[in-house]
Amino acid sequence: MTKTKYAAALLCALGALTAPALAADYVMKIATPAPINDKDALSAWFLAFEAGVEARTDGQIDVQIFPAGQLGPIPATVEGVAMGTIEVTAPIVGFLSSLDPRFQVLDAPGLFVDEHHAMATLADPSVREMLSEFGARSNVEPLVVLTSGQSVVVSKDPIASTDDLSGVKMRTGGATPLLNEPMAALGASPVAMPLGEALPGIQTGTIDAANINMPVAIGFKFADIAKNATYLPGSFTIVSAVVSKDFLGMIGPDLEAIVREEAETAKGAYAEKIDSGAAFFEGLWASQGGVLNGFSDDEKTSYLDVMNQTVQGIIATDAQMQADYETLKTAADAARQ
């Protein structure tokens, strides 16, 4: 090789090393109010989905996760997906009823025994078909519906019985009847409040307690202010990652198929963390000075009786909600066998 040719080749190689990477064809912003970590099941889904989509599309889709409310409060991100300014948001379902009231059926307590049971129920073909219709009127759809831990109430004062809930001003994740009326039936005063306002709310006395989950309790260091935590029997934090249909249409059928496939594939990473994640966060809560309280078996029965009675009264007033609830309950009953 001549000196001239060698110099030209060297310049080309240096150029390849220093040239900026080609920009992705599409950016897929995902908003979530919760922190992301390497321990909990929902975080595992986000991270696996991001890696899977980017690998399968050879970087054509750049998945960008914005945790801990970085893109704004939950109502703003929900509106953003409906308007197409955000591609995906993943709040608890109580905040999605503004897009479609059918989402609220997922707030019904008492359907699931544990998160494995919930996962099996949500994977039932009849449930998947039903969920695919949610959000249609707002031009969105659920990309995935998952649990994010058993619902837990964090508070300054311990709550270890249904009587302890009487008079408690409690932050809940939305304003839907199935979320709030059962708590009101136990004497609590539900307050629909975005996640970012819950900790300041307890600090200032605006609320007495917050209904959240353990990863959130740890991520936002609730134990510094409210060290008591109590699992709510039969109640789980349900999260739906809703996607803009305009985005799915824009990327074309081949990339859309990859997005959908990777949303399903990432459930494997999620399932692997269900048990270990819960145990890890319970230990971390204790290490931060938190106390985990529990209901006795009799109190659990009493709690669930009130939940079920209230739920039945609510769904009886809405034919669509009752039909959706029966679809979920039938699948849940089958998954117990």
C-alpha positions in Angstrom: 0.0 0.0 0.0 1.4 3.4 -1.0 1.8 6.2 1.6 -1.1 8.1 0.0 -3.4 5.1 0.1 -2.4 4.3 3.7 -3.1 7.9 4.8 -6.5 7.9 3.1 -7.4 4.6 4.8 -6.2 5.9 8.2 -8.4 9.0 7.8 -11.4 6.9 6.9 -10.8 4.7 10.0 -10.5 7.7 12.2 -13.6 9.2 10.7 -15.5 6.0 11.5 -14.4 6.1 15.1 -15.2 9.8 15.7 -18.4 10.1 13.6 -21.6 10.3 15.7 -23.9 7.3 15.7 -26.8 7.5 13.4 -30.0 8.8 15.0 -32.8 6.4 15.5 -35.8 6.6 13.1 -38.2 6.8 16.0 -38.1 7.8 19.6 -40.4 5.9 22.1 -40.7 7.9 25.3 -42.0 5.9 28.2 -43.2 7.9 31.3 -43.6 6.1 34.6 -44.2 7.7 38.0 -42.2 5.1 39.8 -38.4 4.8 40.2 -36.6 2.3 38.1 -34.2 -0.2 39.8 -32.7 -3.6 39.2 -34.8 -5.5 41.8 -38.6 -5.2 41.3 -40.6 -7.0 38.7 -42.1 -3.9 36.9 -38.6 -2.4 36.5 -37.5 -5.6 35.0 -40.2 -5.4 32.4 -39.3 -1.8 31.5 -35.6 -2.7 31.1 -36.2 -5.9 29.2 -38.6 -4.2 26.9 -36.2 -1.4 26.2 -33.3 -3.7 25.4 -35.5 -6.1 23.3 -37.0 -3.4 21.1 -33.7 -1.6 20.5 -32.0 -4.9 19.6 -34.7 -6.3 17.5 -35.1 -3.0 15.5 -31.3 -2.5 15.1 -31.7 0.8 16.8 -34.5 2.1 14.6 -36.6 2.7 17.7 -34.8 4.5 20.6 -36.7 3.5 23.7 -36.3 6.2 26.4 -37.6 5.5 29.9 -38.4 8.6 32.1 -38.9 7.3 35.7 -40.0 9.0 38.8 -42.4 11.5 37.1 -39.7 13.1 35.0 -42.2 13.9 32.2 -44.6 15.4 34.6 -47.5 14.3 36.9 -49.5 11.3 36.0 -52.6 13.2 34.6 -50.3 15.2 32.3 -48.6 12.1 30.9 -51.9 10.3 30.4 -53.1 13.3 28.4 -49.8 13.4 26.5 -50.3 9.8 25.2 -53.8 10.6 24.2 -52.5 13.7 22.3 -49.5 11.8 20.8 -46.8 14.0 22.5 -45.7 11.0 24.6 -45.6 7.5 23.1 -46.2 5.5 26.3 -47.2 6.1 29.9 -47.4 3.5 32.6 -49.4 4.7 35.6 -51.6 2.7 37.9 -54.9 2.1 36.2 -56.9 4.4 38.4 -55.6 7.4 36.4 -56.6 5.9 33.1 -60.4 6.2 33.5 -60.1 9.6 31.9 -59.2 7.8 28.7 -61.8 5.1 29.1 -64.0 4.3 32.1 -63.6 0.6 31.4 -60.0 0.7 32.9 -61.5 1.1 36.3 -62.7 -2.5 36.5 -59.0 -3.5 37.1 -59.2 -1.6 40.4 -61.6 -4.1 41.9 -60.1 -5.7 45.0 -60.4 -9.3 45.9 -59.9 -10.8 42.4 -56.3 -12.1 42.8 -54.7 -14.3 45.4 -51.1 -13.1 44.6 -49.2 -11.7 41.7 -48.6 -15.1 40.0 -52.4 -15.6 40.1 -52.9 -12.1 38.7 -50.4 -12.8 35.9 -52.2 -16.0 34.9 -55.6 -14.2 35.0 -54.4 -11.3 32.8 -53.0 -13.8 30.3 -56.3 -15.5 29.8 -57.4 -15.1 26.1 -60.8 -13.7 27.1 -59.2 -11.1 29.3 -56.6 -10.2 26.7 -59.4 -9.7 24.1 -61.3 -7.5 26.6 -58.3 -5.4 27.5 -57.4 -4.8 23.8 -60.6 -2.7 23.5 -59.8 -0.4 26.4 -58.8 3.1 25.4 -60.1 2.8 21.9 -62.1 6.0 22.1 -59.0 8.0 23.1 -56.8 6.5 20.4 -54.7 4.5 22.9 -54.5 0.9 23.9 -52.9 -1.2 26.7 -49.5 -2.5 25.5 -49.3 -4.5 28.7 -51.2 -4.8 32.0 -49.2 -6.0 35.1 -49.2 -5.9 38.8 -46.6 -3.9 40.7 -46.7 -5.5 44.1 -49.4 -5.9 46.7 -51.0 -2.7 47.7 -49.5 -1.3 50.9 -50.7 1.6 53.1 -47.8 3.6 54.6 -48.7 5.8 57.6 -47.3 7.4 60.7 -49.6 5.5 62.9 -49.8 1.7 62.6 -52.7 0.2 60.8 -53.3 -3.5 61.7 -57.1 -3.8 61.5 -60.1 -2.5 59.6 -60.9 -0.4 62.6 -57.6 1.4 62.3 -58.6 2.6 58.9 -61.6 4.6 60.3 -61.1 8.3 59.8 -57.8 8.0 58.0 -57.3 10.4 55.1 -55.7 8.2 52.5 -54.1 8.9 49.2 -55.4 6.6 46.5 -54.3 6.2 42.9 -57.3 7.8 41.1 -60.9 8.8 41.6 -62.6 5.6 40.5 -65.5 4.2 42.6 -63.9 0.7 42.7 -60.8 2.2 44.2 -62.3 4.6 46.7 -65.7 3.4 47.7 -64.5 0.2 49.3 -62.0 2.2 51.4 -64.8 4.7 52.3 -67.0 1.7 53.4 -64.3 0.9 56.0 -64.4 4.5 57.3 -61.4 5.9 55.5 -61.4 9.2 53.6 -59.9 8.5 50.1 -58.0 11.4 48.5 -57.2 11.0 44.8 -53.6 12.3 44.5 -50.7 12.0 42.1 -47.8 9.9 43.4 -45.4 12.9 43.6 -47.7 14.7 46.1 -48.2 11.8 48.5 -45.0 12.1 50.6 -45.4 15.9 51.0 -49.0 15.3 51.8 -48.1 13.1 54.8 -45.4 15.6 55.8 -47.8 18.5 55.9 -50.8 16.5 57.4 -52.9 16.9 54.2 -53.3 13.2 54.3 -52.6 10.6 57.0 -51.5 7.7 54.8 -50.8 6.7 51.2 -51.9 3.6 49.3 -48.8 2.7 47.2 -46.5 -0.3 46.8 -43.2 -1.3 48.3 -40.9 -0.2 45.5 -42.4 3.2 45.6 -42.2 3.3 49.4 -38.5 2.5 49.2 -37.7 4.7 46.2 -39.2 7.8 47.7 -38.0 7.0 51.2 -41.4 7.1 52.8 -40.0 5.4 56.0 -38.3 8.8 56.9 -41.8 10.2 57.4 -44.3 7.3 57.7 -42.5 4.2 59.0 -45.6 1.9 59.2 -46.6 -0.2 56.2 -49.6 -2.6 56.0 -50.4 -4.9 53.1 -54.1 -4.7 52.0 -55.5 -8.2 51.6 -56.5 -9.1 48.0 -55.4 -5.7 46.7 -52.6 -5.2 44.2 -51.1 -2.2 42.4 -52.2 -2.6 38.7 -50.2 -0.8 36.1 -51.0 -0.5 32.4 -48.5 0.8 29.9 -50.8 2.5 27.4 -49.4 3.3 24.0 -50.5 5.9 21.4 -52.1 4.2 18.4 -50.8 7.1 16.2 -47.2 6.0 17.2 -48.0 2.4 16.3 -49.4 3.5 13.0 -46.4 5.7 12.3 -43.7 3.1 12.8 -45.3 0.7 10.3 -46.5 -2.9 10.7 -43.1 -4.6 10.9 -41.8 -2.4 13.8 -45.3 -2.5 15.4 -45.1 -6.3 15.5 -41.7 -6.1 17.2 -43.0 -3.7 19.8 -45.9 -6.0 20.6 -43.8 -9.1 20.7 -41.2 -7.6 23.0 -43.9 -6.3 25.3 -44.9 -10.0 25.7 -41.3 -11.3 25.8 -40.4 -8.9 28.6 -43.0 -10.5 30.8 -40.4 -13.3 31.3 -38.0 -10.9 33.1 -41.0 -9.5 35.1 -42.0 -13.0 36.3 -38.5 -13.8 37.4 -38.5 -10.9 39.9 -42.0 -11.2 41.4 -40.9 -13.2 44.5 -37.3 -12.0 44.9 -38.3 -8.4 44.4 -41.0 -8.5 47.1 -38.6 -10.1 49.6 -35.8 -7.6 48.8 -38.0 -4.6 49.3 -39.5 -5.9 52.5 -35.9 -6.3 53.9 -34.9 -2.9 52.6 -38.0 -1.3 54.3 -36.9 -2.8 57.6 -33.3 -1.6 57.1 -34.6 1.9 56.6 -36.4 1.8 59.9 -39.8 0.8 58.5 -42.2 -1.5 60.2 -44.4 -4.0 58.3 -47.7 -4.6 60.0 -50.2 -7.2 59.1 -53.9 -8.1 59.5 -54.9 -11.2 61.4 -56.7 -13.9 59.5 -60.0 -12.8 60.9 -59.3 -9.2 60.0 -58.4 -10.3 56.4 -61.7 -12.0 56.2 -63.6 -9.0 57.5 -61.7 -6.7 55.1 -62.4 -8.8 52.1 -66.1 -9.2 53.0 -66.5 -5.4 53.0 -64.5 -5.2 49.7 -66.7 -7.8 47.9 -70.0 -6.4 49.2 -69.0 -2.9 48.0 -67.7 -4.0 44.7 -70.9 -5.9 43.9 -72.9 -2.8 44.7 -70.8 -0.7 42.4 -70.7 -3.0 39.4 -74.5 -3.6 39.6 -75.0 0.0 38.5 -73.1 -0.3 35.2 -73.8 -3.1 32.7 -70.4 -2.7 30.9 -68.5 -2.8 34.2 -70.4 -5.8 35.4 -69.6 -7.6 32.1 -65.9 -6.7 32.3 -65.8 -7.8 36.0 -67.4 -11.1 35.2 -64.8 -11.7 32.5 -62.0 -11.1 35.0 -63.6 -13.1 37.7 -64.3 -16.1 35.5 -60.6 -16.1 34.4 -59.4 -15.6 38.0 -61.5 -18.6 39.2 -60.2 -20.7 36.4 -56.6 -19.7 37.2 -57.0 -20.9 40.8 -57.7 -24.5 39.7 
